[in-house]
């Protein structure tokens, strides 16, 4: 049965899913790689659709796979599927153009964080709703971090107490994200970076261990093990 989105919700979720995912090994687009027999994108959208305040989902798919992705997701939830760009930032901008102005909160989410719990999606949206212009879920950095020079010689140890590992979804006021993308000149790896460059504060909230990013083959093994714990 297809999940129905909340027609009175105030959140749009953008999922840039046009990347190749080369670190995951040879194969098709990363978002369409299988986890426990289903594409990563299906797992991700199922959890996004389960978040009660989500009104719209927009997926930026590889241009050659738009029709296939639309058919793939149709049984999961009502999803708008558009052709993504050459870079992630471009894909987000294309997806953002599909969001009507009356939706005040926009989240940007990685398809590769396929097991992100709906509760985290709601927590990010709630923090934006409470007044933050931009919100990111984070985890403390647990590894020792070394700074090295070009010759791979250690030049210092970074104090990890002030470091955080950033997850998605990242949440924004619609107007803030639109303005940040309109002003963007150089591509960045996340949308919060665009807001930082605009001089606006980015608020951190606790992330989730389940929101791990599936990047390497070993991550697929871990994600499949986590699926059995749900």
Secondary structure as the mmCIF struct_conf table of DSSP 4:
data_model
#
loop_
_struct_conf.conf_type_id
_struct_conf.id
_struct_conf.beg_label_comp_id
_struct_conf.beg_label_asym_id
_struct_conf.beg_label_seq_id
_struct_conf.end_label_comp_id
_struct_conf.end_label_asym_id
_struct_conf.end_label_seq_id
HELX_LH_PP_P HELX_LH_PP_P1 UNK A 2 UNK A 2
STRN STRN1 UNK A 3 UNK A 3
HELX_LH_PP_P HELX_LH_PP_P2 UNK A 4 UNK A 5
TURN_TY1_P TURN_TY1_P1 UNK A 7 UNK A 8
STRN STRN2 UNK A 11 UNK A 17
HELX_RH_3T_P HELX_RH_3T_P1 UNK A 22 UNK A 24
BEND BEND1 UNK A 26 UNK A 28
HELX_RH_3T_P HELX_RH_3T_P2 UNK A 30 UNK A 32
BEND BEND2 UNK A 33 UNK A 33
STRN STRN3 UNK A 34 UNK A 35
TURN_TY1_P TURN_TY1_P2 UNK A 36 UNK A 37
STRN STRN4 UNK A 38 UNK A 39
HELX_RH_AL_P HELX_RH_AL_P1 UNK A 40 UNK A 49
TURN_TY1_P TURN_TY1_P3 UNK A 50 UNK A 50
BEND BEND3 UNK A 51 UNK A 51
TURN_TY1_P TURN_TY1_P4 UNK A 52 UNK A 53
STRN STRN5 UNK A 54 UNK A 61
HELX_RH_3T_P HELX_RH_3T_P3 UNK A 63 UNK A 65
HELX_RH_AL_P HELX_RH_AL_P2 UNK A 66 UNK A 74
TURN_TY1_P TURN_TY1_P5 UNK A 75 UNK A 76
STRN STRN6 UNK A 77 UNK A 77
STRN STRN7 UNK A 80 UNK A 83
BEND BEND4 UNK A 86 UNK A 87
HELX_RH_AL_P HELX_RH_AL_P3 UNK A 88 UNK A 96
TURN_TY1_P TURN_TY1_P6 UNK A 97 UNK A 98
BEND BEND5 UNK A 99 UNK A 99
TURN_TY1_P TURN_TY1_P7 UNK A 101 UNK A 102
STRN STRN8 UNK A 105 UNK A 108
TURN_TY1_P TURN_TY1_P8 UNK A 111 UNK A 112
TURN_TY1_P TURN_TY1_P9 UNK A 114 UNK A 115
HELX_RH_AL_P HELX_RH_AL_P4 UNK A 118 UNK A 129
TURN_TY1_P TURN_TY1_P10 UNK A 130 UNK A 131
BEND BEND6 UNK A 133 UNK A 133
STRN STRN9 UNK A 134 UNK A 140
BEND BEND7 UNK A 143 UNK A 143
STRN STRN10 UNK A 145 UNK A 148
TURN_TY1_P TURN_TY1_P11 UNK A 150 UNK A 151
BEND BEND8 UNK A 152 UNK A 152
STRN STRN11 UNK A 154 UNK A 158
HELX_RH_3T_P HELX_RH_3T_P4 UNK A 160 UNK A 162
STRN STRN12 UNK A 164 UNK A 166
BEND BEND9 UNK A 168 UNK A 168
STRN STRN13 UNK A 170 UNK A 173
HELX_RH_AL_P HELX_RH_AL_P5 UNK A 174 UNK A 183
BEND BEND10 UNK A 186 UNK A 186
BEND BEND11 UNK A 189 UNK A 190
HELX_RH_AL_P HELX_RH_AL_P6 UNK A 191 UNK A 197
TURN_TY1_P TURN_TY1_P12 UNK A 198 UNK A 199
STRN STRN14 UNK A 203 UNK A 206
HELX_RH_3T_P HELX_RH_3T_P5 UNK A 209 UNK A 211
BEND BEND12 UNK A 216 UNK A 216
HELX_RH_AL_P HELX_RH_AL_P7 UNK A 217 UNK A 227
TURN_TY1_P TURN_TY1_P13 UNK A 228 UNK A 229
#
